[in-house]
Amino acid sequence: MLSHSQIWTAIDRLAERNELTASGLARRAGLDPTTFNRSKRVAADGRERWPSTESVAKILQATGTTIGDFLTLLGERTRRARTEAALRQVPLLGLAQAGAGGFFDDGGFPAGQGWDQIEYPGPGGDGAYALEVTGDSMLPLYRDGDIIIVSPSATCRRGDRVVVKTTAGEVMAKVLQRKTARTIELASLNPDHPNRTLAPADIEWMARIVWASQ
């Protein structure tokens, strides 16, 4: 008999196999990006919610996965203990959401409500968190659906890839080119998007990108 946990774990593994988050997998299948969010898996009254057969069929078609392959994912045991020990859980937020208020404190550390969780094979414990890339503004380095891990406690140096939030609420990923007492120069990852020069007073916080899913 299939369990609620087995079904959702198989969907998560299918997303990982295709280097996607659960929301990225839903988006690829033409579904609402929140379809497979952890918050959607249990109702407010504690009842378990199951994915529909239609949504499962769509993600199989979108990823070229056979029923047999999906059944294999259902039967797989959890990762080896050594691998699990190397994985860390960090908060996850969509890059487009990051400009909204309430998700970060004044230092750029995760705060408030609305965060999902994601595992990644890297260091944590320093306030690190994950952002899911949306759109093409970060091509060719990062694609839509990629995950970047950001560390607000890491020192930002020239040449580092960084995520910057302005006091106006704009969130962008750039390369730190130069930082002085008067200006911060940011190079765009995508040549179709302009470089930016900002005054330190116009930046709410800046955090270094320490890992990416691709």
C-alpha positions as CSV (number, residue, x, y, z in Angstrom):
1,M,0.0,0.0,0.0
2,L,1.3,3.4,-1.0
3,S,1.8,6.0,1.8
4,H,1.3,9.7,1.6
5,S,5.0,10.2,2.4
6,Q,6.1,7.8,-0.4
7,I,4.2,9.7,-3.1
8,W,5.5,13.1,-2.1
9,T,9.0,11.8,-1.6
10,A,8.9,10.3,-5.1
11,I,7.8,13.7,-6.5
12,D,10.7,15.4,-4.7
13,R,13.1,12.8,-6.0
14,L,11.8,13.3,-9.6
15,A,12.4,17.0,-9.2
16,E,16.0,16.4,-7.9
17,R,16.7,14.0,-10.7
18,N,15.8,16.8,-13.2
19,E,17.8,19.4,-11.1
20,L,14.6,21.2,-10.2
21,T,12.8,22.2,-7.0
22,A,9.3,21.0,-6.5
23,S,8.0,24.3,-7.7
24,G,10.3,24.3,-10.7
25,L,8.9,20.8,-11.6
26,A,5.3,22.0,-11.3
27,R,6.2,25.0,-13.5
28,R,7.8,22.8,-16.2
29,A,4.6,20.6,-16.2
30,G,2.4,23.7,-16.8
31,L,1.0,23.5,-13.2
32,D,0.7,26.3,-10.6
33,P,4.2,26.6,-9.1
34,T,2.8,26.0,-5.6
35,T,1.2,22.7,-6.5
36,F,3.8,20.6,-4.8
37,N,4.9,23.0,-2.0
38,R,5.2,21.4,1.4
39,S,2.6,23.7,2.7
40,K,0.1,22.2,0.3
41,R,0.7,18.6,1.5
42,V,-1.2,18.9,4.7
43,A,-4.5,20.8,5.2
44,A,-5.0,23.4,7.9
45,D,-6.9,20.8,10.0
46,G,-4.0,18.3,9.8
47,R,-5.5,16.1,7.1
48,E,-3.1,14.7,4.5
49,R,-3.4,16.1,1.0
50,W,-2.5,13.8,-2.0
51,P,-1.4,15.0,-5.4
52,S,-3.9,14.4,-8.1
53,T,-3.3,11.7,-10.8
54,E,-3.5,14.5,-13.4
55,S,-0.7,16.4,-11.8
56,V,1.5,13.3,-11.5
57,A,0.7,12.4,-15.2
58,K,1.8,15.9,-16.2
59,I,5.1,15.8,-14.4
60,L,5.9,12.4,-15.9
61,Q,5.2,13.7,-19.4
62,A,7.1,16.9,-18.8
63,T,10.2,15.1,-17.6
64,G,10.0,12.1,-20.0
65,T,9.6,9.7,-17.0
66,T,7.9,6.4,-17.5
67,I,5.5,4.9,-15.0
68,G,8.1,2.2,-14.3
69,D,10.7,4.8,-13.4
70,F,8.3,6.6,-11.1
71,L,7.4,3.3,-9.3
72,T,11.2,2.8,-8.8
73,L,11.3,6.2,-7.2
74,L,8.4,5.2,-5.0
75,G,10.3,2.1,-3.9
76,E,13.7,3.7,-3.3
77,R,14.9,3.9,0.3
78,T,16.1,7.2,1.6
79,R,19.6,8.3,0.7
80,R,22.6,6.7,2.4
81,A,23.2,8.0,5.9
82,R,26.5,9.5,4.8
83,T,24.8,11.6,2.1
84,E,22.0,12.6,4.4
85,A,24.6,13.8,7.0
86,A,26.1,16.0,4.4
87,L,22.8,17.7,3.5
88,R,21.5,20.7,5.3
89,Q,18.1,22.2,5.4
90,V,17.8,25.9,4.6
91,P,14.9,28.3,4.1
92,L,13.7,28.6,0.4
93,L,12.0,31.6,-1.2
94,G,11.3,32.6,-4.8
95,L,13.6,35.4,-6.0
96,A,10.6,37.3,-7.2
97,Q,9.1,37.2,-3.6
98,A,12.3,38.4,-2.0
99,G,11.5,42.0,-2.8
100,A,8.4,41.9,-0.6
101,G,8.6,43.0,3.0
102,G,8.7,40.7,6.0
103,F,11.0,38.0,4.7
104,F,14.4,39.4,5.9
105,D,15.7,41.3,8.8
106,D,17.9,44.5,8.5
107,G,21.0,42.4,8.0
108,G,19.6,40.3,5.2
109,F,19.0,37.2,7.3
110,P,15.8,35.2,6.8
111,A,12.9,36.2,9.0
112,G,9.1,36.1,9.1
113,Q,6.8,33.6,7.5
114,G,6.2,32.0,4.1
115,W,9.5,30.2,3.7
116,D,9.7,26.6,2.4
117,Q,12.7,24.4,3.2
118,I,15.2,22.8,0.9
119,E,18.2,20.5,1.4
120,Y,21.6,21.2,-0.2
121,P,25.1,19.7,0.1
122,G,27.0,22.6,1.6
123,P,27.7,24.6,4.8
124,G,25.0,26.2,6.8
125,G,24.3,27.5,10.3
126,D,25.3,31.0,9.3
127,G,21.9,32.2,8.2
128,A,22.3,30.8,4.7
129,Y,19.1,30.5,2.7
130,A,18.0,29.5,-0.8
131,L,16.5,31.6,-3.6
132,E,14.8,30.1,-6.7
133,V,15.6,31.8,-9.9
134,T,12.8,33.1,-12.0
135,G,13.0,34.5,-15.5
136,D,16.1,35.0,-17.7
137,S,17.8,37.9,-16.1
138,M,20.5,35.7,-14.7
139,L,21.3,33.8,-17.9
140,P,23.7,32.3,-18.9
141,L,24.9,31.4,-15.4
142,Y,21.6,30.7,-13.8
143,R,18.4,29.4,-15.5
144,D,14.8,29.7,-14.5
145,G,14.2,27.2,-11.8
146,D,17.8,27.0,-10.6
147,I,18.5,27.3,-6.9
148,I,21.1,29.6,-5.5
149,I,22.3,29.5,-1.8
150,V,23.0,32.9,-0.3
151,S,25.1,33.6,2.8
152,P,24.5,37.0,4.4
153,S,27.4,36.4,6.9
154,A,30.0,35.7,4.1
155,T,32.3,38.5,3.2
156,C,31.6,40.0,-0.2
157,R,34.8,40.7,-2.3
158,R,35.4,42.0,-5.7
159,G,34.4,39.4,-8.3
160,D,31.9,37.6,-6.0
161,R,28.4,36.8,-7.3
162,V,26.0,38.5,-4.9
163,V,22.3,39.1,-4.3
164,V,21.5,42.7,-3.6
165,K,18.3,44.2,-2.2
166,T,17.8,47.9,-2.6
167,T,15.9,50.2,-0.2
168,A,13.2,50.4,-2.9
169,G,12.6,46.7,-2.7
170,E,14.4,45.6,-5.9
171,V,16.2,42.3,-5.6
172,M,18.9,41.5,-8.1
173,A,21.8,39.0,-8.6
174,K,25.0,40.7,-9.9
175,V,28.8,40.5,-9.8
176,L,30.4,42.8,-7.3
177,Q,32.9,44.8,-9.4
178,R,33.9,47.6,-7.0
179,K,32.9,48.9,-3.6
180,T,33.9,52.3,-2.2
181,A,32.6,54.6,0.5
182,R,30.5,56.4,-2.1
183,T,29.5,53.8,-4.7
184,I,29.0,50.1,-5.2
185,E,29.4,48.9,-8.8
186,L,27.5,45.8,-9.9
187,A,28.0,43.9,-13.2
188,S,25.1,42.1,-14.7
189,L,25.2,38.4,-15.2
190,N,23.2,38.7,-18.4
191,P,24.7,41.0,-21.1
192,D,21.1,42.0,-22.1
193,H,20.6,43.6,-18.7
194,P,22.5,46.8,-17.6
195,N,25.2,47.1,-15.0
196,R,24.3,49.1,-11.9
197,T,26.0,51.7,-9.8
198,L,24.4,52.4,-6.5
199,A,25.1,54.5,-3.4
200,P,25.6,52.4,-0.2
201,A,22.6,54.2,1.3
202,D,20.4,52.8,-1.5
203,I,21.3,49.2,-0.6
204,E,19.4,47.5,2.2
205,W,21.7,44.4,2.2
206,M,24.1,42.5,0.0
207,A,24.8,38.8,0.4
208,R,27.3,36.5,-1.4
209,I,26.1,33.5,-3.5
210,V,27.9,30.5,-2.1
211,W,26.4,27.6,-4.1
212,A,24.1,27.0,-7.1
213,S,22.2,23.9,-8.2
214,Q,23.4,23.5,-11.8
